[in-house]
Amino acid sequence: MNEVVTKIKETAMKVQNKINKKSKPEVSIPIRSLNNVNYDPKVGYFELKGGKKVRALTVNTIKSFAQTLKMMALSKQVVEGDDMATKREAYYVSKNWGDARFKEQPESDAVMDDIEAMFMVNREQLGFVPEEKGGDIAGKLIVIDKDTTTGKEIKIDCTKFGSGAYSIPSSVEQLKFETDAKFILAIETAGMFQRLVKHNYWEKANCILISMGGVPTRACRRFIRRLADDKKIPVYVFTDGDPYGYMSIYRTLKVGSGNAAHINKYFCVPQARFLGVTPQDIDEYKLPTHPLKDVDKKKIKDVIKNDPFVKEHKEWKKALELLQTKGQRVEQQALAAHGLNYVISKYLPDKLKDVKKFLP
Amino acid sequence: MQTTLSEDNKEITHAIEQAKKQREISISEFFTKNRHLLGFDSPLKSLSTTIKEGVDNSLDACEESDILPEIKVEIKQTTPERYIVIIEDNGPGIVKQQIPKIFGKLLYGSKFHKLSQTRGQQGIGISAAALYSQLTTGKPVKITSRISKNSPANYYELQLDTQKNEPEITKSEEVEWHNDHGTRVELEMEGKYQRGKRSVSEYMKYTAVANPHAKLTLVEPDDTTIVYPRATTQLPIQPKEIKPHPDGIELGLLINMLKSTEARTLQSFLTSEFSRIGAGTAKKICETAKLYTNARPSRIAKQEADNLLQAMKQTKFIAPPTDCLSPIGEELLKKSLQKEFDAEFYATVTRPAAVYRGNPFIIEAGIAYGGSLPKENAAEIIRFANRVPLQYQQSACASTKSVIATKWRQYGLQQSGSNIPIGPVVIVVHMASVWVPFTSESKESIAHYDEIIKEIKLAIQECGRQLGKYIKHQRKSKDEAKKKSYLEKYVPVIGEALREILDLKEADELLINENLKDYLERSRKI
């Protein structure tokens, strides 16, 4: 029997026994926050420390308790039927649950996250998939997927999309890869990605370009991880020079997040290294800047104090402090100030000459 | 010696010069300079002060003559800034000769010299309104009054001679009138009519709360008619005049009383000029003060008077007689609130009489809670002094101070710090006294005497406790109902989910539902 189904049944059985003994049924869920994670570079990702919250079945909690059990029942049905449900579909299924129905999708997403954490699995294993797109790929990569009707292998050549790109599917576990690229370049903005695609940068540098479009989705993170592990190629990350690019995008890609700590194991990319734009680049490349916003300043203070990743890597602490003293942030596309293709002709080649200098 | 003489002369010359400049200040000058003290500082307030003075007079007159008051107030707009105000009552009416003086002469009245609980105290009210009317529109005040079915109704039009403070009759005639007895006053003045806070309709509503025996009618400028019905046909007991109570006597007053008394002995002075001093107590006071009971009061020296005062302070007296006070009463105040506020819970308290500086007073408090009262607003505080609503200077008033010093959270209301509590609640405070100490001449807020604040707090707390009990009970039954509906809604969902996951039979599902319901019903925690 499927592992997830077994776990669901075990939990339900415990609840049933407690109820029939007329004692208090409860489930325990790991606390998902930065306060409850450890970071060890040897492990490579944020690990849960073991803090748990116990949800007991009382009059006050009966609604969410009922919703959790119903969601587990739905998951069992989907997994056993070899089907899947999008997060939105799961929300609509709840409309048949009478008074236990969800009013808005964030409520059902939260219950889903709780179940993930409870069983330490990811939502794909529960049979749920997100609607979000995974990210875009261009460059020296062949993705091997299966035809959804015939089940026959198909090869997708990521050099053959012209000015377009291959889209990472929401579930990537079944994919295989062929490549002789030297590195993966993960890019924050779609604009920068397009510039590099337009000028076939992947050909010049013999690499794979990935557009994350902001904070990378789980599928994107998993895709990069599987590809990098499988083909043993390095991952370089290229974002804006601000706390959002450093922490929300790069740190999440590399070691995961507090909120999804129960699944970081699968979704981290520990081999990722940070290419730029670094605070030093501002002076070195004489880049135009904008003043830091109040939220940026707050975030810098916060991560220096609380983020286990920053506490571990002094280089990052220094970089953030430099940004703090400068009081400035810099965008990827500021490189265009020296000519539209400065990034291709000068910046990236310069940087790639000495990858040891990349931030951890 | 010579220099002194000449200096004396100089001073005398000065005084004569000064005397030439001193003259009587005309009434209109006095009024114009002091109108804010009398409640005529803005068009809005002037209109409501006029109505207040008229209605207060009508109520006092009706009660003194054992008539159930029926008062109609009508307001008509003549120009954008001008209004006609008509106040008509079914009171005893005014004898013909008195009419011009009452309405056309300032500081004429019978209430100023009495030590008893009345609404007006200074005799300045309605004639000040007439003067204001004359100063702003030049129109005379029009009075119709009749004292009985067998007498004619007299109609007057009056102006005030502001130099002499004397009425000037511009028209006087006998007229046909539909009332057997009563008085009708009509004034035209500059004013402003508004609804809402501190409005005329609010004044009428509050007056109806404090006077459950009165039937009031208000006709607003747009012809909207609001009737405030009676809650009782029982007239309040007429408050009696009293003598000062020994607890509140100060040395200066005692010396004055000793000088002006007609009593021939100290013993009879004490028993006749004070309330609650009998022959035995008087004798004891004299002994303590080491004075003879038959000493002549006018011969008592200052030091001896002080001894007398100390002796009085050491003596315990019975509380002042309460027949000098006429509280609304717990029952009637509750009925009033029920009639004027659509709430779900009412509590009222009438405290026993207490004394501040020798003046007996009674505090009453009331609370209306819930129903259609606004839930998110600060509580509505309604303040009364001798059944008259106080609509201005709320924050300066001892009543407000007592309300915010009360810890409302323990009674189930929201309150942040020392603020007015939040919630669907109306708080009423009434002070009845032979002498209400106001903070200023405009008589809008009660002064902060410790004894008064203590009594108000006690009254509010007593109401608050009843409210707290009610809210607690409400919450409990609400929680119970919530718990019940929760169980009905969600227990079957849990049973269903477990059946789906574990492929249970229907009997198993029903057993789960039964056991879970049983377990949760027994658990007290919500």
Interface residues (C-beta under 8 A of the other chain):
Chain A: I8 K9 A12 M13 V15 Q16 I19 N20 K22 S23 K24 L57 T58 V59 N60 I62 K63 F65 A66 Q67 L69 K70 M72 A73 K76 Q77 W97 G98 D99 A100
Chain B: K483 Y486 L487 K489 Y490 V491 V493 I494 E496 A497 L498 E500 I501 L502 L504 L511 I512 N515 L516 D518 Y519 L520 S523 K525 I526
